[in-house]
Amino acid sequence: MGTSLNKLLSNIEKTRVEMVELAHRYGYSNPYVVQCSQKLDSLLNVYNKFEKQ
């Protein structure tokens, strides 16, 4: 596994944890949670492109 993939996976996990914490604190529809969710979606899309290669 390349270092860029490791970094991507680390960022995905950090963002996921952050999103869960924000959701517990502010509720699922809070703009901060939605923004974090969109960031996570974006990272997961990049990961899916890695997997297709």
MIDOSE-1310 file (N, C-alpha, C; in nm, 2 decimals, decimal comma, always signed):
residues 53
mgts	+0,08/-0,12/+0,00/+0,00/+0,00/+0,00/+0,09/+0,12/+0,00; +0,06/+0,22/-0,09/+0,15/+0,34/-0,10/+0,12/+0,43/+0,01; +0,21/+0,52/+0,03/+0,20/+0,62/+0,14/+0,08/+0,72/+0,11; +0,06/+0,75/-0,01/-0,06/+0,84/-0,04/-0,19/+0,77/-0,01
lnkl	-0,20/+0,64/-0,03/-0,32/+0,57/+0,01/-0,33/+0,56/+0,16; -0,22/+0,54/+0,23/-0,23/+0,54/+0,37/-0,27/+0,67/+0,43; -0,22/+0,78/+0,37/-0,26/+0,91/+0,41/-0,41/+0,94/+0,38; -0,46/+0,89/+0,27/-0,60/+0,90/+0,24/-0,69/+0,83/+0,34
lsni	-0,65/+0,70/+0,37/-0,72/+0,62/+0,46/-0,72/+0,69/+0,60; -0,61/+0,75/+0,64/-0,60/+0,82/+0,77/-0,70/+0,94/+0,77; -0,70/+1,01/+0,66/-0,79/+1,13/+0,65/-0,93/+1,09/+0,65; -0,97/+0,98/+0,59/-1,10/+0,93/+0,59/-1,14/+0,89/+0,73
ektr	-1,06/+0,83/+0,81/-1,09/+0,79/+0,94/-1,10/+0,91/+1,03; -1,01/+1,01/+1,02/-1,02/+1,13/+1,10/-1,15/+1,20/+1,07; -1,18/+1,21/+0,95/-1,31/+1,29/+0,91/-1,43/+1,22/+0,96; -1,43/+1,08/+0,95/-1,54/+1,00/+1,00/-1,56/+1,03/+1,15
vemv	-1,45/+1,02/+1,23/-1,46/+1,04/+1,37/-1,51/+1,18/+1,40; -1,46/+1,28/+1,33/-1,50/+1,42/+1,35/-1,65/+1,43/+1,32; -1,70/+1,37/+1,21/-1,84/+1,38/+1,18/-1,93/+1,32/+1,29; -1,89/+1,21/+1,34/-1,97/+1,14/+1,44/-1,97/+1,23/+1,57
elah	-1,86/+1,29/+1,61/-1,85/+1,37/+1,72/-1,94/+1,50/+1,70; -1,93/+1,56/+1,59/-2,01/+1,68/+1,56/-2,16/+1,64/+1,56; -2,20/+1,53/+1,50/-2,34/+1,49/+1,50/-2,39/+1,47/+1,64; -2,31/+1,41/+1,73/-2,36/+1,39/+1,87/-2,37/+1,52/+1,94
rygy	-2,28/+1,62/+1,91/-2,29/+1,75/+1,97/-2,40/+1,84/+1,92; -2,41/+1,84/+1,79/-2,50/+1,94/+1,73/-2,62/+1,89/+1,66; -2,63/+1,76/+1,64/-2,74/+1,70/+1,56/-2,70/+1,68/+1,42; -2,77/+1,59/+1,36/-2,74/+1,55/+1,22/-2,76/+1,65/+1,11
snpy	-2,85/+1,74/+1,13/-2,88/+1,84/+1,03/-2,80/+1,97/+1,04; -2,71/+1,98/+1,14/-2,63/+2,10/+1,16/-2,54/+2,12/+1,04; -2,52/+2,25/+1,00/-2,44/+2,28/+0,88/-2,29/+2,22/+0,90; -2,24/+2,22/+1,02/-2,10/+2,17/+1,04/-2,10/+2,02/+1,01
vvqc	-2,20/+1,95/+1,05/-2,21/+1,81/+1,03/-2,23/+1,78/+0,88; -2,31/+1,85/+0,82/-2,34/+1,83/+0,67/-2,21/+1,86/+0,59; -2,14/+1,97/+0,63/-2,01/+2,00/+0,56/-1,91/+1,89/+0,58; -1,90/+1,84/+0,70/-1,80/+1,73/+0,73/-1,84/+1,60/+0,65
sqkl	-1,97/+1,58/+0,65/-2,02/+1,46/+0,57/-1,99/+1,47/+0,42; -2,00/+1,59/+0,37/-1,96/+1,62/+0,23/-1,81/+1,60/+0,21; -1,73/+1,64/+0,30/-1,59/+1,62/+0,29/-1,56/+1,47/+0,30; -1,63/+1,39/+0,38/-1,61/+1,25/+0,39/-1,65/+1,18/+0,26
dsll	-1,76/+1,23/+0,20/-1,80/+1,17/+0,07/-1,70/+1,19/-0,03; -1,64/+1,31/-0,03/-1,54/+1,34/-0,13/-1,41/+1,25/-0,11; -1,37/+1,23/+0,01/-1,26/+1,15/+0,04/-1,29/+1,00/+0,00; -1,41/+0,96/+0,02/-1,45/+0,82/-0,02/-1,45/+0,80/-0,17
nvyn	-1,49/+0,91/-0,24/-1,49/+0,90/-0,38/-1,35/+0,89/-0,44; -1,26/+0,96/-0,38/-1,11/+0,95/-0,42/-1,07/+0,80/-0,39; -1,11/+0,75/-0,27/-1,07/+0,61/-0,24/-1,12/+0,51/-0,34; -1,25/+0,53/-0,38/-1,31/+0,44/-0,48/-1,23/+0,45/-0,61
kfek	-1,18/+0,56/-0,65/-1,10/+0,57/-0,77/-0,97/+0,49/-0,76; -0,91/+0,49/-0,64/-0,79/+0,41/-0,61/-0,82/+0,27/-0,63; -0,94/+0,22/-0,57/-0,97/+0,08/-0,58/-1,00/+0,03/-0,72; -1,04/+0,12/-0,81/-1,07/+0,08/-0,95/-0,95/+0,07/-1,03
q	-0,84/+0,12/-0,98/-0,71/+0,11/-1,06/-0,65/-0,02/-1,05
